[in-house]
Amino acid sequence: MADARELHQEAEELVLRYFENPQPDLKDLIMVRYGAMVERIARKFAGLEPLEDLIQVGYIGLLNALSKFNPRAGVRFNTYATYLVAGEIKHYLRDRSQTIRQPAWLQELRHKVNRAASVLQQDLGRQPTSREIADHLKLSVSSVDDVLATQDLLKVASLDSTPMNDEDADSDVDRLDAADFCAEQLTVEDRVVLEQALQQLRDLEREVLVRFHFEAKNQTEIAAELGISCNYVSHILRQSLTKLRKILSQEEAAEGLMRRQAQALDQDVIDPAVGAYTHRYFKARLEEEVHRAGSRGEELSLILVRFHGLERLRAFFGQQSVLDFLADAHEFLKANVRRLDIVCRYGNDGFAIVLPFTGGHVSVVHQRIVGKIAGWMASRNGGHGPVSVSLGFASFPSEARTSEGLVRSAAADMERIGTVPEKAA
């Protein structure tokens, strides 16, 4: 075992030397060192095509691995090459697409099972069970199950096709392409999810999966290394993959639910087109701030900013120009209030600014915004745009004692102040 590890390490160092100084003789030496790996993978597919042909195709995969490998990715070349060699052989078999030969007795038995299933389906009005087919043919249930399982294994279909009624499903080519699913090509998030899912399996299940899928060992090799039978290895592979799929499906469903909830929450809180808090959030937050200020005996103020003429801007330049204008206005207002003040959308054409801990001083803030916004609008629209603005403010508890009253008072004050045309700047 120690000698094998040393050989692997020497081969890895040889690859690193090649990337530092890519000489042809080093490439030839790498082909020789990894020849046993190529042959081992090719033997897994022996019987479908001549072994010599599969080995030659495997060497093509090894050359591809050597050309694509990134030594700084933190992955061993042996692991990377294993998947590309296997992927190249599978592509070759896909292109050859030779029909699998079946024994005559198996063809006859499967024909009987299929015919019995068709007759029973017509009689029962549903898909018959294995027990019903077995009773009809006077066979054992296990024999029927084996025939049906063999039928699926020997079924020849287009590798570019997807399952019926599943337009979004991956094709068999995608599932067979090992290069597309190399562990080193997974994102960090996918690796974490996979590692966490593997940790939920039993130690033996995890050992078998890792050796079979990541170390490219066949079931006989795994059985010998772990001291168990090949049948038990096959059983563990089926069982652990079923459990792993279930775990990953549950993780994906939970992640999807969280993503939908987060998206719904973002849409309720942030207006994506403008970047400001939404009008709905403004109403809820203002009510919360009024309650807090009332319970603590503090003051609270509200400034409303409303733009006029946006419909003319929209008619002339389009909806996106209105959204761009409002986004710029939001940035301007945020830059001219305190960091603890809250700038939200107010209706479709304005903003509301909630100012905690501000009572009589709101008039000072209001005048500062009035003094700056006219200049900002003049620079934003060139001094002759169709948009004008009006502002209003109110304070709690001196002018209103509820959130609705605060909005009404600020809106009424806005009407008294009137508009501030752009050209006034």
FENDA-V71184 format. One record per residue. OMEGA is omega as a letter, one per 20 degrees, with the letter a starting at -180 (NA if undefined). BURIAL is b if it has 9 or more other ideal C-beta (glycine too) atoms within 8 Angstrom, else e. Layout:
omega=OMEGA burial=BURIAL
omega=OMEGA burial=BURIAL
//
This chain:
omega=r burial=e
omega=r burial=e
omega=r burial=e
omega=r burial=e
omega=r burial=e
omega=r burial=e
omega=r burial=b
omega=a burial=b
omega=r burial=e
omega=r burial=b
omega=r burial=b
omega=r burial=b
omega=r burial=e
omega=r burial=b
omega=r burial=b
omega=r burial=b
omega=a burial=b
omega=a burial=b
omega=r burial=e
omega=a burial=e
omega=a burial=e
omega=r burial=e
omega=a burial=e
omega=a burial=e
omega=r burial=e
omega=r burial=b
omega=r burial=b
omega=a burial=e
omega=r burial=b
omega=r burial=b
omega=a burial=b
omega=a burial=e
omega=a burial=b
omega=r burial=b
omega=a burial=b
omega=r burial=e
omega=r burial=b
omega=a burial=b
omega=a burial=b
omega=r burial=b
omega=a burial=b
omega=a burial=b
omega=r burial=b
omega=a burial=b
omega=a burial=b
omega=a burial=e
omega=r burial=e
omega=r burial=b
omega=r burial=b
omega=a burial=e
omega=a burial=b
omega=r burial=e
omega=a burial=b
omega=r burial=b
omega=r burial=b
omega=r burial=e
omega=r burial=b
omega=r burial=b
omega=r burial=b
omega=r burial=b
omega=r burial=b
omega=r burial=b
omega=r burial=b
omega=r burial=b
omega=a burial=b
omega=a burial=b
omega=a burial=e
omega=a burial=e
omega=r burial=b
omega=a burial=e
omega=a burial=e
omega=a burial=e
omega=r burial=e
omega=a burial=e
omega=r burial=e
omega=r burial=e
omega=a burial=b
omega=r burial=b
omega=a burial=b
omega=a burial=b
omega=a burial=b
omega=a burial=b
omega=a burial=b
omega=r burial=b
omega=r burial=b
omega=r burial=b
omega=r burial=b
omega=r burial=b
omega=r burial=b
omega=r burial=b
omega=r burial=b
omega=r burial=b
omega=r burial=b
omega=a burial=b
omega=r burial=e
omega=r burial=e
omega=a burial=e
omega=r burial=e
omega=a burial=e
omega=r burial=e
omega=a burial=e
omega=r burial=e
omega=a burial=e
omega=a burial=e
omega=r burial=e
omega=r burial=b
omega=a burial=b
omega=a burial=e
omega=r burial=b
omega=r burial=b
omega=r burial=e
omega=a burial=b
omega=a burial=b
omega=r burial=b
omega=r burial=e
omega=r burial=b
omega=r burial=b
omega=r burial=e
omega=a burial=b
omega=r burial=b
omega=r burial=b
omega=a burial=e
omega=a burial=e
omega=a burial=e
omega=r burial=e
omega=r burial=e
omega=a burial=e
omega=r burial=b
omega=r burial=e
omega=r burial=b
omega=a burial=e
omega=r burial=b
omega=a burial=b
omega=r burial=b
omega=a burial=e
omega=a burial=b
omega=a burial=b
omega=r burial=e
omega=r burial=e
omega=r burial=e
omega=a burial=b
omega=r burial=e
omega=r burial=b
omega=r burial=b
omega=a burial=b
omega=r burial=e
omega=r burial=b
omega=r burial=b
omega=r burial=e
omega=r burial=b
omega=r burial=b
omega=a burial=e
omega=a burial=e
omega=a burial=e
omega=r burial=e
omega=r burial=e
omega=r burial=e
omega=r burial=e
omega=r burial=b
omega=a burial=e
omega=r burial=e
omega=r burial=e
omega=r burial=e
omega=r burial=e
omega=a burial=e
omega=a burial=e
omega=a burial=e
omega=a burial=e
omega=r burial=e
omega=r burial=e
omega=r burial=b
omega=r burial=b
omega=r burial=b
omega=a burial=e
omega=a burial=e
omega=a burial=b
omega=a burial=b
omega=a burial=b
omega=a burial=b
omega=a burial=e
omega=r burial=b
omega=a burial=b
omega=a burial=b
omega=r burial=b
omega=r burial=e
omega=r burial=b
omega=r burial=e
omega=a burial=e
omega=a burial=e
omega=r burial=e
omega=r burial=b
omega=r burial=e
omega=a burial=b
omega=r burial=b
omega=r burial=e
omega=r burial=b
omega=r burial=b
omega=r burial=b
omega=a burial=e
omega=r burial=e
omega=r burial=b
omega=a burial=e
omega=a burial=e
omega=r burial=e
omega=a burial=b
omega=r burial=b
omega=a burial=b
omega=a burial=b
omega=a burial=b
omega=a burial=b
omega=a burial=b
omega=a burial=b
omega=a burial=e
omega=r burial=b
omega=r burial=b
omega=r burial=b
omega=r burial=e
omega=a burial=b
omega=r burial=b
omega=r burial=e
omega=a burial=b
omega=a burial=b
omega=r burial=b
omega=a burial=e
omega=a burial=e
omega=r burial=b
omega=r burial=e
omega=a burial=e
omega=r burial=e
omega=r burial=e
omega=a burial=e
omega=r burial=b
omega=r burial=b
omega=r burial=b
omega=a burial=e
omega=r burial=b
omega=r burial=b
omega=a burial=e
omega=a burial=b
omega=r burial=b
omega=r burial=b
omega=r burial=e
omega=a burial=b
omega=r burial=b
omega=r burial=e
omega=r burial=e
omega=a burial=b
omega=r burial=b
omega=r burial=e
omega=r burial=e
omega=a burial=b
omega=r burial=e
omega=r burial=e
omega=r burial=e
omega=r burial=e
omega=r burial=e
omega=r burial=e
omega=r burial=e
omega=r burial=e
omega=r burial=e
omega=r burial=e
omega=r burial=e
omega=r burial=e
omega=r burial=e
omega=r burial=e
omega=a burial=b
omega=r burial=b
omega=a burial=e
omega=a burial=e
omega=r burial=b
omega=a burial=b
omega=a burial=e
omega=a burial=e
omega=a burial=b
omega=a burial=b
omega=r burial=b
omega=a burial=b
omega=r burial=b
omega=r burial=b
omega=r burial=e
omega=r burial=b
omega=a burial=b
omega=a burial=b
omega=a burial=e
omega=r burial=b
omega=r burial=b
omega=r burial=b
omega=a burial=e
omega=r burial=b
omega=r burial=b
omega=a burial=e
omega=a burial=b
omega=r burial=b
omega=a burial=b
omega=a burial=e
omega=a burial=e
omega=a burial=e
omega=r burial=e
omega=a burial=b
omega=a burial=b
omega=a burial=b
omega=r burial=b
omega=r burial=b
omega=r burial=b
omega=a burial=b
omega=r burial=b
omega=r burial=b
omega=r burial=b
omega=r burial=b
omega=r burial=b
omega=r burial=e
omega=r burial=b
omega=r burial=b
omega=a burial=b
omega=a burial=e
omega=a burial=e
omega=a burial=e
omega=a burial=e
omega=a burial=e
omega=r burial=e
omega=r burial=b
omega=r burial=b
omega=r burial=b
omega=r burial=e
omega=a burial=b
omega=r burial=b
omega=r burial=b
omega=r burial=b
omega=r burial=b
omega=r burial=b
omega=r burial=b
omega=a burial=b
omega=r burial=b
omega=a burial=e
omega=a burial=e
omega=r burial=e
omega=r burial=b
omega=a burial=e
omega=r burial=e
omega=r burial=e
omega=a burial=b
omega=r burial=b
omega=a burial=b
omega=r burial=b
omega=r burial=b
omega=a burial=b
omega=a burial=e
omega=a burial=e
omega=a burial=e
omega=a burial=b
omega=r burial=b
omega=r burial=b
omega=r burial=b
omega=a burial=b
omega=r burial=b
omega=r burial=b
omega=a burial=e
omega=r burial=b
omega=a burial=b
omega=a burial=e
omega=a burial=e
omega=r burial=b
omega=r burial=e
omega=r burial=e
omega=a burial=b
omega=a burial=b
omega=r burial=e
omega=r burial=b
omega=r burial=b
omega=a burial=b
omega=a burial=e
omega=a burial=b
omega=r burial=b
omega=r burial=b
omega=r burial=b
omega=a burial=b
omega=r burial=b
omega=r burial=b
omega=a burial=e
omega=a burial=b
omega=r burial=b
omega=r burial=e
omega=a burial=b
omega=r burial=e
omega=a burial=b
omega=a burial=e
omega=r burial=b
omega=a burial=b
omega=r burial=b
omega=a burial=b
omega=r burial=b
omega=a burial=b
omega=r burial=b
omega=a burial=b
omega=r burial=b
omega=j burial=b
omega=a burial=b
omega=a burial=e
omega=r burial=b
omega=a burial=b
omega=r burial=e
omega=r burial=e
omega=r burial=b
omega=r burial=e
omega=r burial=b
omega=r burial=b
omega=r burial=b
omega=a burial=b
omega=r burial=b
omega=r burial=b
omega=r burial=b
omega=r burial=b
omega=r burial=b
omega=r burial=b
omega=a burial=b
omega=r burial=e
omega=a burial=e
omega=a burial=e
omega=r burial=e
omega=a burial=b
omega=r burial=e
omega=a burial=b
omega=r burial=e
omega=r burial=e
omega=NA burial=e
//
